[in-house]
Amino acid sequence: MANFSKSNVPQFSVDIYQNEYLPEGGREVNAIVTVTSTGGGTSGGHPLAAPGYATDGAPGGAVVIMVDCSGSMDYPPTKMRNARDATAAAIDTIRDGVAFAVVGGTHQAREVYPANGGLAVADAQTRGQAKQALRKLTAGGGTAIGTWLRLADRLLATADVPIRHGILLTDGRNEHEKPEDLRATLEACAGRFTCDARGVGTDWEVKELTGIASAMLGSVDIVADPAGLKADFQAMMETAMGKEVADVGLRLWTPQGSEIKFVKQVAPTVEDLTARRTEAGPRAGDYPTGSWGDESRDYHVCVQVPNAGVGQEMLAARLSLVLPQPDGTSQVLSQGLVRAVWTDDMAASTRINPQVAHYTGQAELASVIQEGLEARKSGDIDGATAKLGRAVQLASASGNDDTAKLLAKVVDVVDAPSGTVRLKARVADADEMTLETRSTKTVRVKK
Amino acid sequence: MPGLPESAQSAQSISCPSCAEPLEEGDKFCGVCGADVTAPLPAAGADLPGTGPSGNGSAAGTGNGEFTDPFALAPPRSPAAAPGQTAPGQPPASADAPAPPQPAAEVTDPREELLAGPAPQGRTCVACGVGGVDADGYCEHCGHAQPRLRDHQERELEGVAAVSDRGLRHHRNEDAFAVAATSLPDGTPAVIAVVCDGVSSAYRPDDASAAAAAVGSEKLLDALEHGSPPEQAMHDALLAAAHAVAVLAEEDDVRQGPHHNAPACTCVSAVAAGPVFTVGWIGDSRAYWVPDDRSTPSARLTEDDSWAARMVSAGLMSEAEAYADERAHAITGWLGADAVDIDPHTASFQPEGTGVVVVCTDGLWNYAESAAELAAVVPADARTRPLHCAQTLVGVALDGGGHDNVTVAVLPFPATVGRAGSEPA
């Protein structure tokens, strides 16, 4: 649980898990990078100076809650009521001193609180006023999520704080805006703030919302029963309040002549970052990781290095956590080395690192679930059975019990270890959407 | 890599540093050879003092590598040139040794010029010649690991010499050695050599061999100076070395879990004092006697603690059969926390004539297994030029393929020294 009174930026550590030994002619180097940030009075000897971070211990965060107020929120009417209650609970969780605002979203975005073109600073009074303002929320209109995000961006930009976060709640498809408009908005907003997205009910589009959360480096989940919103909003806000440092980049240096096959976050969820590189000096590039509180994430890096002879050793990658500084440079928070050593010892080069094997399986699990559900929707029963069967097998072998349970609502598991399943004839929409939304959730290596 | 003043950089950029093709302004790569012309330029660094905050990969955030590496860089490896070549900074102590090539005078490889040149601000990669070397010892351009101190080492004292080399197929040198000279309480000069071979399948084999060589030689010297009989001294020194390796296991990172073997190595040592020399060993590193008079037989002095040796001594297999088996090299005795029972073997010899004792790891004897084969490659003047002999024997192993780390110590017999300090490697 995040400690709200803490004002220190966290200390980062990087651990590399890999089998550095390659056979003669081997070129592909895989490594799992575990990045852990821990708060507490120390920054590991690095004098951290997050821009705008108040030195008097006041929190340096701003948050905007975007609530869907489209007409569909009234079917059933409890949906709008639950959204109001959940937003109120989230507002109660905002700690004193954090700047915040509430946006009501339809086919256009409307400031609900403080409705003065900016943000309010949280205290007992403003929290009370915000909750009063929520009572005026009514359902009616369409859905254009891009407009909500743009308003949130404008509001957040008024605060000079390092950590900017949005929470977005919707119940429907983004019907009143062209997909390319949303895409352009996401490109414009990415990196300016982070945003968690929640879909309530079952009428929203999983791919749309996961795309938003992914671009905005936030989490995504389904809240099938509106009654569950309150607890979820509270937890989300607590996580947001626990963030201590923003805009952390994962910098990857690779040697001349090498090729980066992929860079993925693999825990707590699978997120492919390969295409999100920005160049950062010779042979180096930065991948965004968003903001960090007390947490640990794993990344899978795969690099193809130029061949070298047996007995040679090469640095295949250097991974650093970097924090941009106001003067344009970046501060290295922590780093780790990925090595390649060519050997003719077959026992060494054929060994598979357990972490690499595990996360290769978890990434496959996420993709076979998505492919399996896709096949099921398009009526390809055999394809869906094969893919979801493989998913059951992977989830069972890796101990991903949560995903295994979700799979069991979509297929009848005959034999998990062999991946033998039958598709269920009738599947609740909520179950299918939950499985799809949470398909990227991974578990860590069993100890 | 020293930074270049802007003017020098732009002046240099007019032509490709790799093929001299003229370049357009703003070119990032040479249109002819494809070289990355934005990379730091190697050659100009030698005559320019390191000025400015470096135009190299500092933007990569890795720092421009303040040169903190405490030891000198070994020369680029070149198997053919290894014998007869001495690492810079370690001139042979004996006037008998061949004069090492003067790096500054006989530069044929541009990389050597960079190494020898006055570029104290940083090093240039020995593999690509382009990138600087970062604080972790890797090239900032091509990523290649740079030679390390232990990759190639030579030591010569009066009356004993040793050479250790990484070989051609292993990525680091897990062998270690120590040579030293002392005198017994009665004034008899004594020289010792300790050679250790880290067990590759164990964790931190390089640390194991280094610890065993250092502790083993120290204990051996100490016991000899206090008048212990050589065999007793050697027995005790091997036990002390074994203990030193065993305690390494306790330092292990607990996160490594129980899946790795405790640090382990073999050890062979030799003492030449007065009319007798003594050898002691655990594992499959060996000692040989090679007389000056090659008409008299040479001899292998040690019995391997290995599967093959056991099979032969038990009469279960012929030597040829046993050594052809893939288990031949599995060792049955070693120094380490997981060694079943440590059983140092010692033996003393009093040869008739003069000659040398060759103490070596299997990196050498794999290429000259029998005593006769080894004697055939030991130079005739081995006793008077022990360093040259050790270099030659390492060269034999490298020419044979260099499949393992190779370490050779050569002790002329009878010992011919006054008191000198200990020099553990």
Chai-1 contact restraints between the chains, C-beta under 6 A:
chainA,res_idxA,chainB,res_idxB,connection_type,confidence,min_distance_angstrom,max_distance_angstrom,comment,restraint_id
A,R251,B,G61,contact,1.0,0.0,6.0,A-B,restraint_1
A,W253,B,A60,contact,1.0,0.0,6.0,A-B,restraint_2
A,P255,B,C142,contact,1.0,0.0,6.0,A-B,restraint_3
A,P255,B,G143,contact,1.0,0.0,6.0,A-B,restraint_4
A,Q256,B,H141,contact,1.0,0.0,6.0,A-B,restraint_5
A,Q256,B,C142,contact,1.0,0.0,6.0,A-B,restraint_6
A,G281,B,A59,contact,1.0,0.0,6.0,A-B,restraint_7
A,G281,B,A60,contact,1.0,0.0,6.0,A-B,restraint_8
A,P282,B,G57,contact,1.0,0.0,6.0,A-B,restraint_9
A,P282,B,A60,contact,1.0,0.0,6.0,A-B,restraint_10
A,A284,B,A60,contact,1.0,0.0,6.0,A-B,restraint_11
A,V310,B,R169,contact,1.0,0.0,6.0,A-B,restraint_12
A,G311,B,L168,contact,1.0,0.0,6.0,A-B,restraint_13
A,G311,B,R169,contact,1.0,0.0,6.0,A-B,restraint_14
A,G311,B,H170,contact,1.0,0.0,6.0,A-B,restraint_15
A,G311,B,H171,contact,1.0,0.0,6.0,A-B,restraint_16
A,E313,B,A145,contact,1.0,0.0,6.0,A-B,restraint_17
A,E313,B,H171,contact,1.0,0.0,6.0,A-B,restraint_18
A,M314,B,G143,contact,1.0,0.0,6.0,A-B,restraint_19
A,M314,B,H144,contact,1.0,0.0,6.0,A-B,restraint_20
A,L315,B,Y138,contact,1.0,0.0,6.0,A-B,restraint_21
A,L315,B,G143,contact,1.0,0.0,6.0,A-B,restraint_22
A,S320,B,G61,contact,1.0,0.0,6.0,A-B,restraint_23
A,V332,B,G61,contact,1.0,0.0,6.0,A-B,restraint_24
A,V341,B,H171,contact,1.0,0.0,6.0,A-B,restraint_25
A,D344,B,R169,contact,1.0,0.0,6.0,A-B,restraint_26
